[in-house]
């Protein structure tokens, strides 16, 4: 008697309440089913089912054992499938949606590496900062910075990034350094998004939130690299991800502001469609990105960036 087969039979008996029906489901003889069940009960030392002339019902011990039994069978099936997929050559399509800047810097290199390892996989990658509906638009995987609101997808948080207030040394020399969030109201704030509906910059210090500052200014862009370019040019103050401004801070082309305050972390989510069976290719891509994107982000930032940021605090010009 194979123990997993006996447990699988027990689960079918619990659902079908009939030896003949359970045996038919598993494509075995009814006499074989009876023998497996008797062997399982003998090994456990308890009676799991009560047999009558018309049906089968679980005993109290059987009801207690059922959940554990089904979990064991499911775990075995999952492990067997994963082993099979790992040893089989991956082949087939995967369609991905990525944010433009984060995707180019941290996700595309990992997709490229995945394709290099699996030459029979075909990948279509669409870069855009618009939130897509994975189900309606036919995407298998999406990476998004920020908390997802799409109820048709399930998300896995793979990383988080800080957001920093930055400006160029030239801007600070000309306009001064803000010393409190409320002082941002008299500065040019570079808006990332729709200028007609500017977002509130929410900052906190020591766990206490300051009053949100409505980011306003004469320059706005719907792309973070465009906002970064305007900050470098001295057009105003920007609130941008640490990974985007890290190299500029190291070089001194940007300096950080209000360092004692923190903006909410920007989570990075990997999304897949709810209710859709993922192919082996999609599952392998998701597993690869889950482990590698965060590692690439951490390696990009590193301790040198943090040290440089501390040095910038002391050397930034003030007025």
C-alpha positions as a LaTeX table, in Angstrom:
\begin{tabular}{lrrr}
\hline
Residue & $x$ (\AA) & $y$ (\AA) & $z$ (\AA) \\
\hline
Unk1 & 0.00 & 0.00 & 0.00 \\
Unk2 & 1.36 & 3.40 & $-0.97$ \\
Unk3 & 0.64 & 5.82 & 1.88 \\
Unk4 & $-0.02$ & 8.83 & $-0.38$ \\
Unk5 & $-2.44$ & 6.79 & $-2.51$ \\
Unk6 & $-4.20$ & 5.60 & 0.67 \\
Unk7 & $-4.49$ & 9.20 & 1.91 \\
Unk8 & $-5.80$ & 10.27 & $-1.49$ \\
Unk9 & $-8.39$ & 7.49 & $-1.30$ \\
Unk10 & $-9.41$ & 8.61 & 2.19 \\
Unk11 & $-10.05$ & 12.11 & 0.87 \\
Unk12 & $-12.18$ & 10.79 & $-1.96$ \\
Unk13 & $-14.15$ & 8.62 & 0.49 \\
Unk14 & $-14.85$ & 11.66 & 2.65 \\
Unk15 & $-16.21$ & 13.52 & $-0.38$ \\
Unk16 & $-18.02$ & 10.71 & $-2.22$ \\
Unk17 & $-19.18$ & 8.68 & 0.83 \\
Unk18 & $-18.96$ & 5.53 & $-1.27$ \\
Unk19 & $-16.21$ & 2.96 & $-1.82$ \\
Unk20 & $-17.34$ & 2.23 & $-5.35$ \\
Unk21 & $-17.43$ & 5.93 & $-6.34$ \\
Unk22 & $-14.07$ & 6.69 & $-4.70$ \\
Unk23 & $-12.50$ & 3.65 & $-6.36$ \\
Unk24 & $-13.87$ & 4.70 & $-9.75$ \\
Unk25 & $-12.44$ & 8.21 & $-9.30$ \\
Unk26 & $-8.99$ & 6.77 & $-8.65$ \\
Unk27 & $-9.36$ & 4.08 & $-11.34$ \\
Unk28 & $-8.79$ & 1.17 & $-8.95$ \\
Unk29 & $-10.89$ & $-1.86$ & $-8.01$ \\
Unk30 & $-13.29$ & $-1.54$ & $-5.09$ \\
Unk31 & $-11.55$ & $-4.50$ & $-3.40$ \\
Unk32 & $-8.24$ & $-2.64$ & $-3.69$ \\
Unk33 & $-9.80$ & 0.46 & $-2.14$ \\
Unk34 & $-11.10$ & $-1.58$ & 0.80 \\
Unk35 & $-7.66$ & $-3.16$ & 1.27 \\
Unk36 & $-5.89$ & 0.25 & 1.22 \\
Unk37 & $-8.34$ & 1.70 & 3.71 \\
Unk38 & $-8.00$ & $-1.23$ & 6.08 \\
Unk39 & $-4.20$ & $-0.95$ & 5.88 \\
Unk40 & $-4.29$ & 2.78 & 6.66 \\
Unk41 & $-6.55$ & 2.26 & 9.67 \\
Unk42 & $-4.31$ & $-0.56$ & 10.89 \\
Unk43 & $-1.22$ & 1.63 & 10.63 \\
Unk44 & $-2.88$ & 4.54 & 12.46 \\
Unk45 & $-4.51$ & 2.31 & 15.06 \\
Unk46 & $-7.93$ & 3.99 & 14.74 \\
Unk47 & $-11.05$ & 3.53 & 12.65 \\
Unk48 & $-11.43$ & 6.39 & 10.19 \\
Unk49 & $-14.70$ & 5.44 & 8.48 \\
Unk50 & $-17.92$ & 3.65 & 9.38 \\
Unk51 & $-19.21$ & 1.39 & 6.63 \\
Unk52 & $-22.91$ & 0.68 & 6.08 \\
Unk53 & $-24.66$ & $-1.17$ & 3.30 \\
Unk54 & $-25.49$ & 2.11 & 1.59 \\
Unk55 & $-22.75$ & 4.62 & 2.39 \\
Unk56 & $-19.56$ & 5.48 & 4.20 \\
Unk57 & $-19.23$ & 8.18 & 6.83 \\
Unk58 & $-16.25$ & 9.51 & 8.78 \\
Unk59 & $-15.74$ & 8.72 & 12.42 \\
Unk60 & $-14.75$ & 11.48 & 14.86 \\
Unk61 & $-11.14$ & 10.39 & 14.42 \\
Unk62 & $-11.60$ & 10.45 & 10.64 \\
Unk63 & $-12.92$ & 14.02 & 10.71 \\
Unk64 & $-9.97$ & 15.09 & 12.86 \\
Unk65 & $-7.50$ & 13.39 & 10.52 \\
Unk66 & $-9.04$ & 14.64 & 7.26 \\
Unk67 & $-7.54$ & 18.16 & 7.17 \\
Unk68 & $-4.04$ & 16.87 & 7.92 \\
Unk69 & $-4.45$ & 14.13 & 5.35 \\
Unk70 & $-5.54$ & 16.50 & 2.60 \\
Unk71 & $-2.68$ & 18.90 & 3.45 \\
Unk72 & $-0.15$ & 16.06 & 3.14 \\
Unk73 & $-1.49$ & 15.03 & $-0.25$ \\
Unk74 & $-1.50$ & 18.64 & $-1.50$ \\
Unk75 & 2.06 & 19.19 & $-0.30$ \\
Unk76 & 3.22 & 16.00 & $-2.02$ \\
Unk77 & 1.50 & 16.97 & $-5.28$ \\
Unk78 & 3.03 & 20.47 & $-5.18$ \\
Unk79 & 6.51 & 19.10 & $-4.53$ \\
Unk80 & 6.14 & 16.55 & $-7.31$ \\
Unk81 & 5.00 & 19.22 & $-9.77$ \\
Unk82 & 7.85 & 21.55 & $-8.83$ \\
Unk83 & 10.43 & 18.81 & $-9.31$ \\
Unk84 & 8.93 & 17.93 & $-12.66$ \\
Unk85 & 9.01 & 21.57 & $-13.77$ \\
Unk86 & 12.59 & 22.08 & $-12.62$ \\
Unk87 & 13.82 & 19.12 & $-14.62$ \\
Unk88 & 11.75 & 19.91 & $-17.69$ \\
Unk89 & 12.97 & 22.43 & $-20.24$ \\
Unk90 & 10.93 & 25.61 & $-19.94$ \\
Unk91 & 9.21 & 26.71 & $-23.12$ \\
Unk92 & 6.40 & 29.08 & $-23.99$ \\
Unk93 & 5.32 & 32.73 & $-23.70$ \\
Unk94 & 5.14 & 35.17 & $-20.80$ \\
Unk95 & 3.78 & 38.71 & $-21.01$ \\
Unk96 & 4.97 & 41.33 & $-18.53$ \\
Unk97 & 4.05 & 44.91 & $-17.62$ \\
Unk98 & 6.75 & 47.05 & $-15.97$ \\
Unk99 & 7.05 & 50.66 & $-14.78$ \\
Unk100 & 9.35 & 52.57 & $-17.11$ \\
Unk101 & 12.27 & 53.62 & $-14.93$ \\
Unk102 & 12.30 & 50.94 & $-12.22$ \\
Unk103 & 11.63 & 48.31 & $-14.86$ \\
Unk104 & 14.52 & 49.45 & $-17.05$ \\
Unk105 & 16.99 & 49.63 & $-14.17$ \\
Unk106 & 16.11 & 46.62 & $-12.03$ \\
Unk107 & 13.70 & 44.25 & $-13.79$ \\
Unk108 & 14.76 & 44.15 & $-17.43$ \\
Unk109 & 18.29 & 42.90 & $-16.58$ \\
Unk110 & 16.71 & 39.96 & $-14.72$ \\
Unk111 & 14.27 & 39.21 & $-17.54$ \\
Unk112 & 17.24 & 39.23 & $-19.93$ \\
Unk113 & 19.12 & 36.80 & $-17.67$ \\
Unk114 & 16.05 & 34.52 & $-17.46$ \\
Unk115 & 15.75 & 34.43 & $-21.26$ \\
Unk116 & 19.45 & 33.68 & $-21.59$ \\
Unk117 & 19.04 & 30.65 & $-19.30$ \\
Unk118 & 15.87 & 29.43 & $-21.04$ \\
Unk119 & 16.23 & 29.82 & $-24.82$ \\
Unk120 & 12.78 & 28.41 & $-25.59$ \\
Unk121 & 10.93 & 31.00 & $-23.50$ \\
Unk122 & 9.36 & 33.95 & $-25.33$ \\
Unk123 & 8.82 & 37.19 & $-23.40$ \\
Unk124 & 6.80 & 40.26 & $-24.37$ \\
Unk125 & 7.57 & 43.18 & $-22.07$ \\
Unk126 & 5.50 & 46.38 & $-22.06$ \\
Unk127 & 6.95 & 49.37 & $-20.19$ \\
Unk128 & 4.57 & 52.05 & $-18.97$ \\
Unk129 & 3.61 & 53.77 & $-15.74$ \\
Unk130 & $-0.11$ & 53.24 & $-16.34$ \\
Unk131 & $-1.72$ & 50.71 & $-14.01$ \\
Unk132 & $-2.92$ & 47.86 & $-16.23$ \\
Unk133 & $-5.69$ & 45.33 & $-15.61$ \\
Unk134 & $-3.82$ & 42.05 & $-15.90$ \\
Unk135 & $-6.88$ & 39.95 & $-16.67$ \\
Unk136 & $-8.51$ & 42.26 & $-19.23$ \\
Unk137 & $-5.25$ & 43.14 & $-20.99$ \\
Unk138 & $-3.73$ & 39.67 & $-21.02$ \\
Unk139 & $-0.66$ & 40.15 & $-18.82$ \\
Unk140 & 0.87 & 37.27 & $-16.89$ \\
Unk141 & 3.07 & 39.33 & $-14.58$ \\
Unk142 & 3.28 & 42.99 & $-13.57$ \\
Unk143 & 5.75 & 44.86 & $-11.41$ \\
Unk144 & 4.43 & 47.99 & $-9.72$ \\
Unk145 & 5.91 & 50.59 & $-7.37$ \\
Unk146 & 3.22 & 51.55 & $-4.87$ \\
Unk147 & 0.31 & 49.76 & $-3.24$ \\
Unk148 & $-1.76$ & 48.00 & $-5.94$ \\
Unk149 & $-5.48$ & 48.67 & $-6.13$ \\
Unk150 & $-6.41$ & 46.14 & $-8.81$ \\
Unk151 & $-8.73$ & 43.56 & $-7.20$ \\
Unk152 & $-8.33$ & 41.23 & $-10.19$ \\
Unk153 & $-4.71$ & 40.48 & $-9.27$ \\
Unk154 & $-2.84$ & 39.04 & $-6.33$ \\
Unk155 & 0.31 & 40.75 & $-5.15$ \\
Unk156 & 3.57 & 39.78 & $-3.52$ \\
Unk157 & 5.71 & 42.49 & $-1.94$ \\
Unk158 & 9.29 & 41.96 & $-3.09$ \\
Unk159 & 11.03 & 45.16 & $-1.93$ \\
Unk160 & 10.60 & 48.65 & $-0.50$ \\
Unk161 & 12.37 & 51.89 & $-1.26$ \\
Unk162 & 12.72 & 55.17 & 0.57 \\
Unk163 & 11.70 & 58.47 & $-0.95$ \\
Unk164 & 13.96 & 61.47 & $-0.44$ \\
Unk165 & 13.50 & 65.22 & $-0.78$ \\
Unk166 & 16.28 & 66.51 & $-3.04$ \\
Unk167 & 17.35 & 69.66 & $-4.81$ \\
Unk168 & 20.44 & 70.88 & $-6.63$ \\
Unk169 & 23.11 & 72.89 & $-4.78$ \\
Unk170 & 22.35 & 75.74 & $-7.18$ \\
Unk171 & 18.67 & 75.81 & $-6.23$ \\
Unk172 & 19.51 & 75.86 & $-2.52$ \\
Unk173 & 22.05 & 78.64 & $-3.01$ \\
Unk174 & 19.41 & 80.72 & $-4.81$ \\
Unk175 & 16.33 & 79.92 & $-2.72$ \\
Unk176 & 17.54 & 78.61 & 0.64 \\
Unk177 & 17.10 & 75.34 & 2.45 \\
Unk178 & 13.72 & 74.49 & 4.03 \\
Unk179 & 14.00 & 73.62 & 7.73 \\
Unk180 & 10.44 & 72.33 & 8.25 \\
Unk181 & 7.84 & 70.75 & 5.95 \\
Unk182 & 5.61 & 73.84 & 6.09 \\
Unk183 & 8.40 & 75.88 & 4.48 \\
Unk184 & 8.05 & 73.77 & 1.32 \\
Unk185 & 4.96 & 75.87 & 0.50 \\
Unk186 & 7.17 & 78.82 & $-0.48$ \\
Unk187 & 9.42 & 76.67 & $-2.68$ \\
Unk188 & 9.09 & 75.40 & $-6.22$ \\
Unk189 & 8.00 & 71.75 & $-5.87$ \\
Unk190 & 8.51 & 69.55 & $-8.89$ \\
Unk191 & 5.31 & 67.58 & $-9.34$ \\
Unk192 & 5.50 & 63.94 & $-10.41$ \\
Unk193 & 2.12 & 63.28 & $-11.99$ \\
Unk194 & $-0.85$ & 65.37 & $-13.06$ \\
Unk195 & $-0.21$ & 69.07 & $-12.19$ \\
Unk196 & $-3.97$ & 69.73 & $-12.06$ \\
Unk197 & $-4.26$ & 67.25 & $-9.18$ \\
Unk198 & $-0.98$ & 67.57 & $-7.24$ \\
Unk199 & $-0.33$ & 64.98 & $-4.58$ \\
Unk200 & 0.27 & 65.73 & $-0.92$ \\
Unk201 & 3.78 & 65.13 & 0.36 \\
Unk202 & 3.38 & 63.32 & 3.68 \\
Unk203 & 6.36 & 63.53 & 6.00 \\
Unk204 & 6.88 & 62.29 & 9.54 \\
Unk205 & 9.56 & 62.66 & 12.21 \\
Unk206 & 10.02 & 60.22 & 15.07 \\
Unk207 & 6.74 & 58.52 & 14.19 \\
Unk208 & 4.76 & 61.79 & 14.35 \\
Unk209 & 3.28 & 62.97 & 11.06 \\
Unk210 & 3.58 & 66.58 & 9.99 \\
Unk211 & 0.72 & 68.27 & 8.19 \\
Unk212 & 0.74 & 67.11 & 4.53 \\
Unk213 & 2.21 & 69.60 & 2.09 \\
Unk214 & 0.42 & 70.04 & $-1.22$ \\
Unk215 & 3.20 & 69.89 & $-3.81$ \\
Unk216 & 2.83 & 72.88 & $-6.14$ \\
Unk217 & 5.13 & 74.43 & $-8.69$ \\
Unk218 & 5.42 & 75.56 & $-12.27$ \\
Unk219 & 6.96 & 72.31 & $-13.54$ \\
Unk220 & 5.45 & 68.83 & $-13.61$ \\
Unk221 & 6.04 & 65.57 & $-15.45$ \\
Unk222 & 4.46 & 62.13 & $-15.49$ \\
Unk223 & 7.86 & 60.41 & $-15.59$ \\
Unk224 & 10.26 & 60.26 & $-12.65$ \\
Unk225 & 13.37 & 60.60 & $-14.84$ \\
Unk226 & 11.95 & 63.84 & $-16.25$ \\
Unk227 & 11.39 & 65.14 & $-12.70$ \\
Unk228 & 14.96 & 64.11 & $-11.85$ \\
Unk229 & 16.29 & 66.07 & $-14.84$ \\
Unk230 & 14.42 & 69.19 & $-13.73$ \\
Unk231 & 15.80 & 68.81 & $-10.19$ \\
Unk232 & 19.34 & 68.52 & $-11.57$ \\
Unk233 & 18.72 & 71.71 & $-13.58$ \\
Unk234 & 17.84 & 73.62 & $-10.41$ \\
Unk235 & 14.15 & 74.12 & $-11.15$ \\
Unk236 & 12.93 & 73.04 & $-7.72$ \\
Unk237 & 12.62 & 70.44 & $-4.98$ \\
Unk238 & 11.61 & 66.86 & $-5.84$ \\
Unk239 & 10.43 & 63.86 & $-3.81$ \\
Unk240 & 11.98 & 60.84 & $-5.52$ \\
Unk241 & 12.95 & 57.24 & $-4.80$ \\
Unk242 & 16.36 & 56.67 & $-3.23$ \\
Unk243 & 17.39 & 54.32 & $-6.04$ \\
Unk244 & 16.70 & 57.04 & $-8.61$ \\
Unk245 & 18.72 & 59.79 & $-6.91$ \\
Unk246 & 21.47 & 57.67 & $-5.33$ \\
Unk247 & 24.14 & 58.36 & $-7.94$ \\
Unk248 & 23.36 & 62.10 & $-8.05$ \\
Unk249 & 23.73 & 62.33 & $-4.28$ \\
Unk250 & 27.04 & 60.52 & $-4.46$ \\
Unk251 & 28.30 & 62.90 & $-7.16$ \\
Unk252 & 26.95 & 66.00 & $-5.39$ \\
Unk253 & 24.64 & 67.08 & $-8.22$ \\
Unk254 & 21.76 & 66.72 & $-5.75$ \\
Unk255 & 21.61 & 67.07 & $-1.98$ \\
Unk256 & 19.02 & 65.78 & 0.47 \\
Unk257 & 16.68 & 68.05 & 2.42 \\
Unk258 & 14.79 & 67.69 & 5.72 \\
Unk259 & 16.77 & 64.53 & 6.47 \\
Unk260 & 15.20 & 64.13 & 9.90 \\
Unk261 & 11.81 & 63.64 & 8.23 \\
Unk262 & 10.70 & 60.50 & 6.40 \\
Unk263 & 8.23 & 59.99 & 3.58 \\
Unk264 & 6.20 & 56.73 & 3.48 \\
Unk265 & 8.11 & 53.83 & 1.98 \\
Unk266 & 7.33 & 52.97 & $-1.63$ \\
Unk267 & 6.66 & 49.21 & $-1.81$ \\
Unk268 & 7.48 & 47.19 & $-4.91$ \\
Unk269 & 4.89 & 44.54 & $-5.76$ \\
Unk270 & 4.91 & 41.66 & $-8.19$ \\
Unk271 & 1.38 & 41.00 & $-9.44$ \\
Unk272 & $-0.22$ & 38.00 & $-11.14$ \\
Unk273 & $-3.85$ & 37.56 & $-12.28$ \\
Unk274 & $-6.23$ & 36.10 & $-9.72$ \\
Unk275 & $-8.01$ & 32.92 & $-10.72$ \\
Unk276 & $-5.78$ & 32.16 & $-13.72$ \\
Unk277 & $-3.72$ & 28.98 & $-13.71$ \\
Unk278 & $-0.08$ & 29.98 & $-14.12$ \\
Unk279 & 1.98 & 28.06 & $-16.65$ \\
Unk280 & 5.37 & 26.61 & $-15.63$ \\
Unk281 & 7.06 & 29.48 & $-17.50$ \\
Unk282 & 5.11 & 32.12 & $-15.60$ \\
Unk283 & 5.73 & 30.42 & $-12.25$ \\
Unk284 & 9.45 & 30.20 & $-12.99$ \\
Unk285 & 9.61 & 33.86 & $-14.06$ \\
Unk286 & 7.79 & 34.96 & $-10.89$ \\
Unk287 & 10.15 & 32.93 & $-8.71$ \\
Unk288 & 13.18 & 34.37 & $-10.49$ \\
Unk289 & 12.02 & 37.99 & $-10.19$ \\
Unk290 & 10.97 & 37.58 & $-6.54$ \\
Unk291 & 14.47 & 36.62 & $-5.50$ \\
Unk292 & 16.53 & 38.72 & $-7.87$ \\
Unk293 & 14.87 & 42.16 & $-8.09$ \\
Unk294 & 15.29 & 42.95 & $-4.39$ \\
Unk295 & 18.88 & 41.70 & $-4.46$ \\
Unk296 & 19.67 & 43.92 & $-7.46$ \\
Unk297 & 18.08 & 46.94 & $-5.76$ \\
Unk298 & 20.05 & 46.37 & $-2.55$ \\
Unk299 & 23.29 & 45.90 & $-4.47$ \\
Unk300 & 22.65 & 49.12 & $-6.41$ \\
Unk301 & 22.13 & 51.22 & $-3.28$ \\
Unk302 & 24.64 & 49.66 & $-0.89$ \\
Unk303 & 26.40 & 51.23 & 2.05 \\
Unk304 & 28.49 & 53.68 & $-0.04$ \\
Unk305 & 25.29 & 55.52 & $-0.94$ \\
Unk306 & 24.28 & 55.86 & 2.71 \\
Unk307 & 27.73 & 57.17 & 3.65 \\
Unk308 & 27.70 & 59.69 & 0.83 \\
Unk309 & 24.25 & 60.86 & 1.88 \\
Unk310 & 25.54 & 61.54 & 5.39 \\
Unk311 & 28.44 & 63.59 & 3.96 \\
Unk312 & 26.04 & 65.65 & 1.83 \\
Unk313 & 24.15 & 66.73 & 4.92 \\
Unk314 & 27.17 & 68.58 & 6.23 \\
Unk315 & 28.44 & 70.14 & 3.00 \\
Unk316 & 25.18 & 71.29 & 1.36 \\
Unk317 & 25.00 & 75.09 & 0.92 \\
Unk318 & 22.45 & 77.06 & 2.96 \\
Unk319 & 21.20 & 80.57 & 2.90 \\
\hline
\end{tabular}
